[in-house]
Amino acid sequence: MTFLESRCIRAVHYHPATRLLKIWFRNNGPYSFYKVPFHIYLGLLSATASHGDYYHAHIKGRYQSPGYPPEDTFRMLRLPPKP
């Protein structure tokens, strides 16, 4: 987990193998964002003007899947059909 010096975002965590980004906001969270490219995560970490502005411009509404894991997760967990 990486803590940010931000008025909006408290911390972030990225899992490269699954491309899962979790964001803890100052007032709530965590929120999960799926299939996030690594360069987007790096952009969030290195945002110079505002982490919140970067989140709104590059993440919000693009990767979030509220309350549900990505569809690929279910595909990986399914057992083969019985013969």
C-alpha positions in Angstrom: 0.0 0.0 0.0 1.2 3.4 -0.9 0.1 6.5 1.1 -0.3 9.7 -0.8 0.0 13.3 0.2 -3.4 14.3 -1.2 -6.5 16.1 0.1 -8.7 13.5 -1.7 -6.9 10.2 -1.7 -5.4 8.6 1.4 -3.8 5.4 -0.1 -3.6 3.2 -3.2 -2.6 -0.4 -3.8 -1.9 -2.0 -7.2 -1.6 -5.7 -8.0 0.2 -6.0 -11.4 -0.7 -9.6 -12.1 -4.5 -8.9 -11.9 -4.3 -5.2 -12.8 -6.4 -4.4 -9.7 -6.2 -0.9 -8.3 -7.6 -0.2 -4.9 -8.1 3.4 -3.8 -8.8 4.6 -0.2 -10.3 8.1 -0.2 -10.0 10.4 2.8 -13.7 9.9 3.6 -14.3 6.3 2.5 -13.1 3.2 0.6 -11.5 1.1 -0.5 -12.9 1.2 -4.0 -11.7 -1.4 -6.5 -10.9 -0.6 -10.2 -10.3 -3.5 -12.6 -8.1 -4.0 -15.6 -6.1 -0.8 -14.9 -3.0 -0.5 -17.0 0.2 -0.1 -15.1 0.9 3.3 -16.7 -2.3 4.7 -15.3 -1.3 3.6 -11.8 2.2 5.2 -12.2 0.5 8.4 -13.5 -1.7 8.5 -10.4 1.4 8.1 -8.1 3.4 10.8 -10.0 0.6 13.3 -10.5 2.2 16.7 -9.8 -0.8 19.0 -9.8 -3.4 16.9 -8.0 -3.9 13.2 -7.4 -7.7 13.9 -7.3 -7.6 15.6 -10.7 -5.7 12.7 -12.2 -8.2 10.2 -10.7 -11.1 12.2 -12.2 -9.5 12.5 -15.6 -8.1 9.0 -16.0 -9.7 6.5 -13.7 -13.2 7.4 -12.5 -15.9 5.8 -14.7 -13.4 3.9 -16.8 -12.3 1.0 -14.7 -14.6 0.7 -11.8 -16.9 -2.3 -11.4 -18.9 -1.5 -8.3 -19.6 -4.5 -6.1 -18.5 -7.1 -8.6 -15.2 -8.7 -9.5 -14.2 -8.6 -13.1 -15.8 -11.2 -15.4 -12.5 -12.8 -16.1 -12.3 -13.8 -12.4 -15.4 -15.9 -12.8 -14.1 -17.5 -16.0 -10.9 -18.5 -14.2 -12.8 -20.0 -11.2 -15.3 -22.1 -13.1 -14.8 -25.8 -13.0 -15.0 -27.8 -16.2 -18.5 -29.3 -16.8 -19.1 -32.8 -15.6 -18.9 -35.5 -18.4 
